Amino acid sequence: MFPQFCGPVLSFLGAFLLSVSAAAAADVTVNASVTHQTMLGWGAVTPWLMDVPDLLVGQIIDTAVNDLGLTRLRYEGPSGNRAEDRRWEWGNDDDDPLHVNWSAYNTASLDAKVQKYVVPFQQAVQANGDPFSIYLSPSFFNGGSSGSPSTWMLRSPGEYAEYATSMLLRLRDVHNITADYYCICNEAGNDNPFSAAIVGRMIKAVGPRLQQLGLSTTIQFPECVSANTSWSYIQALAGDERVWEHVGLLSYHLYGSNTQRPSIRDFGAARGLPTAQTEYMGLTIDHLYDDLTLGGVSFWELYGQGFPAPDNNRTSFSLPSRYWDMRQVMHYVRPGAVRVDATSNDGTVRSLGFVNDGKTTVVLLNKAAASVAQTVTVTGLPAGSYGVSRSVGSGVCQELGLQTVDGSGQLSLSVPKNAVLTIYPHEAGNLPPTLTAWKSSAAFLKVGGPGSTTLSASATDPEGDGVSYTWSVQSQPAGASAVLANPNAASTAATGLAAPGQYVFNVAVHDGSHTVNRQVALNVLEGNQPPVLIDVHNRLPVQLTLPGSSTTLRSGAWDLEADPLTL
């Protein structure tokens, strides 16, 4: 019996091993002659915290623009009824929709936020030679993501047009920023009265006013909660040409059903309109892939997951959880790149191809649940030198050195399970190293405490060059005498941090050709710090309409020492 049983088992085992061996190799073919959408930008919502020190704001913007690759901002404008802020136009400025009474508008809030975040972001993007893009997406906050504007605004398209264009004029005339697009309402129809018919009426009021005022801004539409809801709004207004003469971009969010992304893509292509995905709080690299291929998007937005988040100590920041995955696409695929066909013969390895100025970039996604480590052969690459970068398990990027592609156009690479790997054209010359971390082990120190911390940094280099680290004390409080134990190492102890105030340390990372500097700030504090209240406001509803007599008060708070809080 044993020989009869063993034979089939061995045959089965041989077939299994053969299938595993076959699954461990995949082929990806790039066909640059088949083109799709042109990429226009990578976006996120404008940060809103105003108590972040300028040093940290600069680091956050530098990381978001120069490392992640953001080029676009969503600006939501003053909204709601917060303790420190209020909606852009709380009450009707006057009875003339063609006259702006600026004293009725919350210009101080807009000006402060634009100067703190938008202007330096714009400058950083343009310094790279990339096009800066910004759009306005207003919310009125009665319930859900948006709510009802005041009755006087909702019933008068002219008054709504004044509300919209006054904000756009403030950006242009005071800050020299012209928004590319304006949304009538964030998530129209999501617990708010902005039906397709009302949005259409508002577009037909706002669009001509934009032209009369000499604004090149066009309408971003429909900006609904899901692709399917957005598609229903598009269908409802598809025959109204007075609407479409003012629309410049089709956009959708990803909450709910999104099977109609191809319909939006094809409708936009027929009208010469690009498409955009502009919000979802749980984005992964799979959403990015699907939006690029199914939605044909030219703009793709991380919304609140784009900018590094300032920590409560306000001296450091944390990266979003999917930062390194997204960077594998956004850092290397710049505005102006055209998506081209890149097909895989293995369903567990998905591929994206882009051509920009004759140079090809390929992104390989080996993150399917059934994925295994793969040897992937890419065919169709122009001959030349390529860099290779990867993120495994959403971990920090790893530069793998240079690869040369000969006339065969082929390159074979090992792609680990749960990895995103990018093959990008390497320009002539040496590229600077990429810092992947720079930090203090202590978030803050207290007077009378240990008076020490550990500073550490890490970096990866495109050419695989070795890197050196040099730490120095950039600034410290009067009378302080900080000492670095090993300033020429990736990690060093810093002692003598006894005087209260802020210490700023600089790390210089050198690869033999380039030096990249980053700063680490650390506060030494006296005594227990008070809790910080944030976002004190009322909502549900924001404005009471008689006979209504109640609203909901809301707020948040955090404590630096993580002490329990009571209200």
CORFENVEN-V418523 format. One record per pair of residues at least 4 apart in sequence whose C-alpha atoms are under 8 Angstrom apart, sorted by the first residue. I is the first residue (numbers start at 1). J is the second residue. D is the distance in whole Angstrom. If there is no record, write none. Layout:
i={I	I}
j={J	J}
d={D	D}
This chain:
i={1	2	3	4	5	6	7	8	9	10	11	12	13	14	15	16	17	18	19	20	21	23	23	23	24	24	24	24	25	25	25	25	26	26	26	26	26	26	26	26	27	27	27	27	27	27	27	28	28	28	28	28	28	28	28	28	29	29	29	29	29	29	29	30	30	30	30	30	30	30	30	30	31	31	31	31	32	32	32	32	33	33	34	34	35	35	35	35	36	36	36	36	36	37	37	37	37	37	37	38	38	38	38	38	38	39	39	39	39	39	39	39	39	39	40	40	40	40	40	40	41	41	41	41	41	41	41	41	41	41	42	42	42	42	42	42	42	42	42	43	43	43	43	43	43	43	43	43	43	43	43	44	44	44	44	44	44	44	44	44	44	44	45	45	45	45	45	45	45	45	46	46	46	46	46	46	47	47	48	50	50	52	52	52	52	53	53	53	54	55	56	56	56	56	56	56	57	57	57	58	58	59	60	60	60	60	60	60	61	61	61	61	61	61	62	62	62	63	63	63	64	64	64	64	64	64	65	65	65	65	65	65	66	66	66	66	67	67	68	68	68	68	68	69	69	69	69	69	70	70	70	71	71	71	71	71	71	72	72	72	73	73	73	73	74	74	74	74	74	75	75	75	75	76	76	76	76	77	77	77	77	77	77	77	78	78	78	78	78	78	78	79	79	79	79	79	79	79	79	80	80	80	80	80	80	80	80	80	81	81	81	81	81	81	81	82	82	82	82	82	83	83	83	84	85	86	86	87	87	88	88	88	88	89	89	89	89	89	90	90	91	91	92	92	92	93	93	93	93	93	93	94	94	94	96	96	97	97	97	97	98	98	99	100	100	101	102	106	107	107	108	109	110	111	112	113	113	114	114	114	115	115	116	117	118	119	119	120	121	122	122	123	124	125	125	125	125	126	126	126	130	130	131	133	133	134	134	134	134	135	135	135	135	135	136	136	136	136	137	137	137	137	137	138	138	138	138	139	139	139	139	139	140	140	140	140	141	141	141	141	141	141	141	141	142	142	142	142	142	142	142	142	142	143	143	143	143	143	143	144	144	145	145	145	145	146	146	146	146	146	146	146	147	147	147	147	148	148	148	148	149	149	150	150	151	152	152	153	153	153	154	156	157	157	157	157	157	158	158	158	159	160	160	160	161	161	161	161	161	162	162	163	164	164	164	165	165	165	165	166	167	168	168	168	169	169	170	170	171	171	171	171	171	172	172	172	172	173	178	178	178	179	179	180	180	180	181	181	181	181	181	181	182	182	182	182	183	183	183	183	183	184	184	184	184	184	184	184	185	185	185	186	186	187	187	187	187	187	188	188	188	188	188	188	188	188	188	188	189	189	189	189	189	190	190	193	194	194	195	196	196	196	196	197	197	197	198	199	200	200	200	201	202	203	203	203	203	204	204	204	204	205	206	207	207	207	207	208	208	209	210	210	210	210	210	211	211	218	218	218	218	219	219	219	219	220	220	220	220	220	221	221	221	221	222	222	222	222	222	222	223	223	223	223	223	223	224	224	224	224	224	225	225	225	225	225	225	225	226	226	226	226	226	226	226	226	227	227	227	227	227	227	227	227	227	227	228	228	228	228	228	228	229	230	230	230	231	231	231	231	232	233	234	237	238	240	241	242	243	248	248	249	249	249	249	250	250	250	250	250	250	251	251	251	251	252	252	252	252	253	253	253	253	254	254	254	254	255	260	261	261	261	261	262	262	262	262	263	264	264	264	265	265	265	265	265	265	265	266	267	268	268	268	268	269	269	274	274	275	275	275	275	275	276	276	276	276	276	276	277	277	277	277	277	278	278	278	278	278	279	279	279	280	280	281	281	281	281	283	283	283	283	284	284	284	284	285	285	285	285	286	287	288	288	289	289	290	290	291	291	291	291	292	292	292	293	301	302	305	306	306	307	307	308	308	308	308	309	309	309	309	310	310	310	310	310	311	311	311	311	312	312	312	313	313	313	315	315	315	315	315	316	316	316	316	319	321	322	322	323	323	324	324	324	324	324	324	325	325	325	325	325	326	327	327	328	328	328	328	328	328	328	328	328	329	329	329	330	332	332	332	333	333	333	334	336	337	337	337	337	338	338	338	339	339	339	339	340	340	340	340	341	341	342	342	342	342	343	343	343	344	344	344	346	348	348	348	348	348	349	349	349	349	349	349	350	350	350	351	351	351	351	352	352	352	353	353	353	353	354	354	354	355	355	355	356	359	359	360	360	360	360	361	361	361	361	362	362	362	363	363	363	363	364	364	364	365	365	365	365	366	366	366	366	366	366	366	366	367	367	367	367	367	368	371	371	372	372	372	373	373	373	373	374	374	374	374	375	375	375	375	376	376	376	376	377	377	377	377	378	378	378	378	379	379	379	379	380	380	381	381	381	381	382	382	382	382	383	383	383	383	383	383	384	384	384	384	385	385	385	385	385	385	385	386	386	386	386	386	386	386	386	387	387	387	387	387	387	387	387	387	387	387	388	388	388	388	388	388	388	388	388	388	389	389	389	389	389	389	389	389	390	390	390	390	390	390	390	390	391	391	391	391	391	391	391	392	392	392	392	392	392	392	393	393	394	394	396	397	397	398	399	399	399	399	399	400	400	400	401	401	401	401	402	402	402	402	405	405	405	406	415	415	415	430	430	431	431	431	431	432	432	432	432	432	432	432	433	433	433	433	433	433	433	433	433	433	433	434	434	434	434	435	435	435	435	435	436	436	436	436	437	437	437	437	438	438	438	438	438	438	438	438	439	439	439	439	440	440	440	440	440	440	440	441	441	441	441	442	442	442	443	444	444	444	444	445	445	445	445	445	445	445	445	446	446	446	446	446	446	447	447	447	447	447	447	447	447	448	449	451	451	451	451	452	452	452	452	452	453	453	453	454	454	454	454	455	455	455	455	456	456	456	457	457	457	457	458	459	459	460	460	461	461	461	461	465	465	466	466	467	467	467	467	468	468	468	468	468	468	469	469	469	469	469	469	469	469	470	470	470	470	470	470	470	471	471	471	471	471	471	471	471	472	472	472	472	472	473	473	473	473	473	474	474	474	474	475	475	475	475	476	476	476	476	476	476	476	477	477	477	477	477	478	479	480	480	480	480	481	481	482	482	482	482	483	483	483	484	484	484	484	485	485	485	485	486	486	486	487	487	497	498	499	500	500	500	500	501	501	501	502	502	502	502	503	503	503	503	504	504	504	504	505	505	505	506	506	506	506	507	507	507	507	508	508	508	508	509	509	509	510	510	510	511	528	529	529	529	530	530	531	531	531	531	531	532	532	532	533	533	533	533	534	534	534	534	535	535	535	536	536	536	536	537	537	537	538	538	538	538	538	539	539	539	539	540	540	541	541	542	544	544	544	544	545	558	559	559}
j={5	6	7	8	9	10	11	12	13	14	15	16	17	18	19	20	21	22	23	24	25	346	372	374	372	373	374	375	374	375	376	377	344	345	346	349	374	375	376	377	344	345	346	376	377	378	379	342	343	344	345	351	376	377	378	379	341	342	343	344	378	379	380	340	341	342	343	353	378	379	380	381	340	341	342	380	340	341	355	380	340	341	340	341	338	339	340	341	296	338	339	340	341	274	296	297	298	338	339	298	335	336	337	338	339	297	298	299	334	335	336	337	338	339	298	299	334	335	336	337	70	71	72	131	133	298	299	300	334	335	69	70	71	72	299	300	301	302	330	70	71	72	73	74	278	299	300	301	302	303	306	70	72	73	74	301	302	303	304	305	306	307	73	74	75	76	302	303	304	306	73	74	75	76	117	118	117	307	113	113	116	56	57	310	314	57	314	315	58	59	60	310	314	315	316	317	61	116	117	62	120	63	64	307	308	309	310	317	65	117	120	121	124	307	66	67	124	67	68	308	68	69	70	306	307	308	69	70	71	121	124	125	70	124	125	331	327	331	323	326	327	330	331	327	330	331	332	334	125	306	330	122	125	130	131	132	133	132	133	134	118	133	134	135	134	135	136	137	303	134	135	136	137	136	137	138	139	87	88	110	136	137	138	167	85	86	87	88	106	109	110	85	86	87	88	138	139	140	141	85	86	87	140	141	537	538	539	542	85	86	87	537	538	539	542	86	535	536	537	538	535	536	537	536	109	90	106	106	140	105	106	107	167	93	104	105	106	163	104	105	104	150	104	152	153	100	101	102	103	104	105	99	100	101	100	159	158	159	161	162	158	162	162	162	166	105	107	110	111	170	112	113	114	115	116	117	118	118	119	175	119	120	120	121	122	123	175	124	125	126	132	127	128	129	130	131	132	130	131	132	334	335	335	179	180	178	179	180	181	179	180	181	182	183	179	181	182	183	182	183	184	185	186	183	184	185	186	145	146	147	185	186	146	147	148	149	145	146	147	148	539	540	541	542	146	147	148	192	539	540	541	542	543	147	191	192	539	540	541	190	191	186	187	190	191	185	186	187	188	190	191	192	190	191	192	193	154	192	193	194	153	154	154	543	155	156	159	157	159	160	160	160	161	201	202	205	206	162	205	206	163	164	202	206	165	202	205	206	209	166	206	167	168	182	206	169	206	209	210	170	171	172	178	179	173	174	174	175	175	176	177	178	179	176	177	178	179	177	215	216	217	216	217	216	217	218	217	218	219	220	248	249	217	218	219	220	219	220	221	222	223	188	199	202	203	219	220	221	194	199	223	223	224	222	223	224	225	253	192	193	194	195	196	199	222	223	224	225	193	194	195	196	224	224	225	198	198	199	199	200	233	236	237	201	236	237	202	203	204	237	243	205	206	207	219	243	246	208	242	243	246	209	210	211	218	219	246	212	246	213	214	215	216	217	218	215	216	246	247	248	249	246	247	248	249	247	248	249	250	251	247	249	250	251	230	233	234	250	251	252	230	250	251	252	253	278	229	230	251	252	253	229	230	252	253	254	255	256	230	252	253	254	255	256	257	258	231	252	253	254	257	258	259	260	261	264	232	257	258	259	260	261	233	234	251	252	235	260	263	264	236	237	238	243	244	244	245	246	247	273	274	273	274	275	276	264	268	273	274	275	276	275	276	277	278	276	277	278	279	277	278	279	280	258	277	279	280	280	264	265	291	294	295	266	294	295	296	267	268	275	295	269	274	275	294	295	296	297	270	271	272	273	274	275	273	274	297	298	295	296	297	298	299	295	297	298	299	300	301	291	297	299	300	301	299	300	301	302	303	301	302	303	302	303	302	303	304	305	287	288	302	322	288	322	325	326	289	322	325	326	290	291	292	300	293	352	294	295	295	296	297	300	296	297	298	297	306	306	320	320	323	319	320	317	318	319	320	317	318	319	320	314	315	316	317	318	315	316	317	318	558	559	560	443	444	560	443	520	521	522	523	439	443	520	521	323	394	326	394	327	394	328	391	394	395	396	397	329	391	394	395	420	330	331	332	332	363	389	390	391	397	420	421	422	333	363	422	334	361	422	424	337	354	361	356	356	354	355	356	357	354	355	356	352	353	354	355	352	353	354	355	352	353	351	352	353	362	350	351	352	349	350	351	350	366	367	368	370	371	364	365	366	367	368	371	364	365	366	362	363	364	365	362	363	364	360	361	362	363	360	361	362	359	360	361	360	382	425	381	382	424	425	422	423	424	425	422	423	424	420	421	422	423	420	421	422	418	419	420	421	371	372	415	416	417	418	419	420	371	417	418	419	420	418	417	418	416	417	418	414	415	416	417	414	415	416	417	412	413	414	415	412	413	414	415	410	411	412	413	409	410	411	412	408	409	410	411	409	410	405	409	410	411	405	406	407	409	404	405	406	407	408	409	404	405	406	425	402	403	404	405	425	426	427	402	403	404	405	423	424	425	426	399	400	401	402	403	423	424	425	426	462	463	399	400	401	402	403	421	422	423	424	462	397	398	399	400	421	422	423	462	397	398	399	400	419	420	421	422	395	396	397	398	419	420	421	396	397	416	417	418	419	420	418	419	418	419	436	436	460	460	460	461	462	463	464	462	463	464	461	462	463	464	426	462	463	464	409	410	411	410	419	420	421	463	513	461	462	463	514	461	462	511	513	514	515	516	459	460	461	462	467	509	510	511	514	515	516	459	460	461	462	457	458	459	460	509	457	458	459	460	456	457	458	459	455	456	457	458	507	518	519	520	455	456	457	520	453	454	455	456	520	521	522	453	454	455	456	453	454	522	522	522	523	524	525	449	450	451	452	522	523	524	525	451	500	524	525	526	527	451	498	499	500	524	525	526	527	498	498	495	496	497	498	493	494	495	496	497	493	494	495	491	492	493	494	491	492	493	494	490	491	492	469	490	491	507	490	467	509	464	467	465	466	467	511	511	512	511	512	509	510	511	512	488	489	490	509	510	511	487	488	489	490	507	508	509	510	487	488	489	490	507	508	509	484	487	488	489	505	506	507	508	484	487	505	506	507	482	503	504	505	506	503	504	505	506	502	503	504	505	480	481	482	501	502	503	504	499	500	501	502	503	499	499	496	497	498	499	496	497	494	495	496	497	494	495	496	492	493	494	495	492	493	494	495	491	492	493	491	492	524	524	524	523	524	525	526	523	524	525	521	522	523	524	521	522	523	524	519	520	521	522	519	520	521	517	518	519	520	517	518	519	520	515	516	517	518	515	516	517	514	515	516	515	561	559	560	561	559	560	557	558	559	560	565	557	558	559	555	556	557	558	555	556	557	558	554	555	556	553	554	555	556	553	554	555	542	551	552	553	554	551	552	553	554	551	552	551	552	551	548	549	550	551	549	562	563	565}
d={6	6	6	7	7	6	6	6	6	6	6	6	6	6	6	6	6	6	6	6	7	8	8	8	7	6	5	6	5	5	6	8	7	6	6	7	7	6	5	6	6	6	7	6	5	6	8	6	5	4	7	7	7	6	5	6	8	5	5	7	6	5	6	7	6	4	7	7	7	6	5	7	7	5	6	6	5	6	7	8	7	8	6	6	7	6	4	7	7	7	5	6	8	8	6	7	6	6	6	6	8	6	6	4	6	8	4	7	7	5	5	5	6	7	5	6	8	5	6	8	7	6	6	8	8	7	5	7	7	5	7	5	5	6	6	5	6	8	7	6	6	4	5	7	8	7	6	4	6	7	7	7	7	5	6	5	5	4	6	7	5	7	6	4	6	8	8	5	6	7	6	6	6	8	7	7	7	7	7	7	8	7	6	7	6	6	7	8	6	7	6	8	7	6	7	8	6	8	8	6	8	6	6	7	6	8	8	7	6	8	8	6	8	7	5	7	7	5	6	8	5	6	6	7	6	7	5	5	7	7	7	6	8	8	8	8	8	6	8	8	5	6	5	7	5	5	8	8	8	8	7	8	6	7	7	5	6	6	5	5	8	6	5	7	6	5	6	7	8	7	6	5	6	6	5	5	7	8	7	7	7	8	6	8	7	6	5	5	7	7	7	8	6	4	6	7	6	6	7	8	6	5	6	6	8	8	8	6	6	5	6	6	6	8	6	6	6	6	4	7	7	5	6	8	7	7	7	7	8	5	5	7	8	7	6	5	7	7	7	7	7	8	8	7	8	7	6	8	8	5	8	8	8	7	8	8	6	5	8	6	8	7	8	7	7	8	8	7	6	8	6	6	6	6	6	6	7	5	6	8	5	7	7	6	6	6	8	6	6	6	6	6	7	7	6	7	6	5	6	6	8	7	7	7	6	8	5	6	7	5	6	5	6	8	7	7	5	6	6	5	7	6	5	7	7	6	6	7	5	7	6	6	5	5	6	6	7	5	5	7	7	8	7	7	6	4	6	8	6	5	4	5	8	5	6	8	7	5	7	7	6	7	7	7	8	8	6	7	8	7	7	6	8	6	5	7	8	5	6	8	6	6	6	8	6	6	7	7	5	5	7	6	6	7	5	6	8	6	6	8	6	6	7	8	6	7	6	5	7	6	8	7	7	8	7	6	7	7	7	6	6	6	7	7	6	8	6	7	5	6	5	6	8	4	5	5	8	8	7	7	7	8	6	7	5	6	5	5	5	5	7	8	7	6	5	6	6	5	6	7	7	8	6	7	7	8	8	8	7	8	7	6	7	8	5	4	5	8	7	8	5	7	8	8	7	7	5	7	6	5	6	8	7	8	7	8	6	6	6	6	5	7	7	6	8	8	6	6	6	7	6	6	6	6	7	6	7	7	6	6	8	7	6	7	7	7	5	6	8	6	6	5	7	7	8	6	7	6	6	5	8	6	4	6	7	6	6	5	6	7	7	6	5	6	6	7	7	6	6	7	7	8	5	5	7	8	6	5	8	5	6	7	7	7	5	7	6	7	6	6	5	5	5	6	6	6	6	5	6	6	7	5	7	6	6	8	6	6	5	7	5	7	7	6	8	6	6	7	7	6	6	6	6	7	8	7	6	7	7	6	8	6	5	6	7	7	7	7	6	5	6	6	5	6	7	7	5	6	7	6	6	5	6	6	8	6	5	7	6	6	8	6	5	6	5	5	8	6	6	8	7	6	8	6	7	5	6	7	6	6	6	4	6	7	6	7	7	6	7	7	5	6	7	8	5	6	5	6	8	7	7	7	5	6	8	6	5	7	7	6	7	5	7	7	8	7	7	7	6	8	7	8	7	7	8	8	6	8	6	6	6	6	6	8	6	8	5	7	5	6	6	8	5	5	8	8	8	5	6	7	8	8	8	6	6	5	6	5	5	6	7	6	8	6	4	6	7	6	5	7	7	8	6	7	7	6	8	8	5	6	8	8	8	7	7	6	8	6	6	6	8	7	6	6	6	6	6	8	6	5	8	6	6	5	8	7	7	7	7	7	8	7	7	6	6	7	7	7	8	8	7	6	7	7	8	6	6	5	4	8	5	5	6	7	6	4	7	8	5	5	7	7	6	6	5	5	8	8	6	8	7	6	6	8	6	7	5	7	5	7	6	5	7	7	7	6	5	7	7	6	5	6	6	5	7	7	6	5	7	6	5	6	5	5	6	7	8	6	7	7	7	6	7	6	5	6	6	5	7	7	6	4	6	6	5	6	8	6	5	7	6	8	7	7	6	5	5	6	6	6	4	6	7	7	6	7	7	5	8	7	6	4	5	6	5	6	7	7	6	4	6	5	5	6	7	7	6	4	6	8	5	5	6	8	5	4	7	5	7	7	5	6	8	7	8	8	6	7	5	5	6	8	6	6	5	7	8	7	6	5	6	6	6	8	6	5	6	8	6	5	5	5	8	7	6	5	6	6	5	6	5	6	7	6	5	6	7	7	7	6	5	6	8	7	6	4	6	6	5	7	8	5	5	7	8	7	6	4	6	5	6	5	6	6	5	7	8	8	7	7	6	4	7	5	6	8	7	7	7	8	6	6	6	5	8	7	7	8	7	8	6	5	5	8	7	6	8	6	6	6	7	7	8	7	7	7	8	6	7	8	7	7	7	7	5	7	7	6	6	4	7	8	8	7	7	7	8	7	5	5	6	8	7	6	4	7	8	8	6	5	7	8	5	5	7	8	6	4	7	8	7	8	7	6	6	7	6	6	6	5	7	7	8	7	6	5	6	8	6	7	8	7	6	5	6	7	7	8	7	8	8	6	5	6	8	8	5	5	6	7	7	6	7	6	6	6	5	8	7	8	6	6	4	5	7	5	4	6	6	6	5	7	7	6	4	6	6	5	6	7	6	4	6	8	5	6	8	7	8	8	7	8	6	7	8	7	6	8	6	8	6	5	4	7	7	7	8	6	5	7	8	5	6	5	7	6	5	7	6	5	7	8	6	5	7	8	5	6	8	7	6	4	6	8	7	6	5	7	7	8	6	5	6	8	5	5	6	8	6	5	7	6	8	8	7	6	4	6	7	7	6	6	7	8	7	7	7	7	6	6	7	7	6	5	6	6	5	6	6	6	5	7	6	5	6	8	8	5	7	8	6	7	7	7	7	5	6	7	6	5	7	7	6	4	6	6	5	6	8	7	6	4	6	6	5	6	7	6	4	6	6	5	6	8	6	6	4	7	5	5	6	6	4	7	7	8	8	7	7	7	8	7	6	4	7	8	5	5	6	7	6	4	7	6	5	5	8	8	5	6	8	6	4	7	6	5	6	6	7	5	4	6	6	5	6	7	6	6	6	7	7	6	7	7	7	8	7	6	8}
